[in-house]
């Protein structure tokens, strides 16, 4: 990967890390516990508990993505960064900008998903 693409990818990763941190903060706030002393009805409480479960899943995925992005940022200057783990060909630059945590190219990702 040439220097310009590496810089563009580093910038994209840093932007996505910032977005992930904001998303995590928002999900943590939205995931506040539903207290029993809160004066809402039984159905509303059940709805709030369901929403809390959905938010917990979203929060977990956001944390996992942040961890992947931070890991990739630490690997960006290593030889082989930007090469597919399977076919060892360069990962498309647009894929790295859109999904910098990608470690496989579109072709191999399509093959592995069975599409």
Secondary structure as GFF3:
##gff-version 3
##sequence-region A 1 115
A	DSSP	alpha_helix	3	30	.	.	.	ID=ss1
A	DSSP	alpha_helix	42	75	.	.	.	ID=ss2
A	DSSP	alpha_helix	93	98	.	.	.	ID=ss3
A	DSSP	alpha_helix	106	113	.	.	.	ID=ss4
###
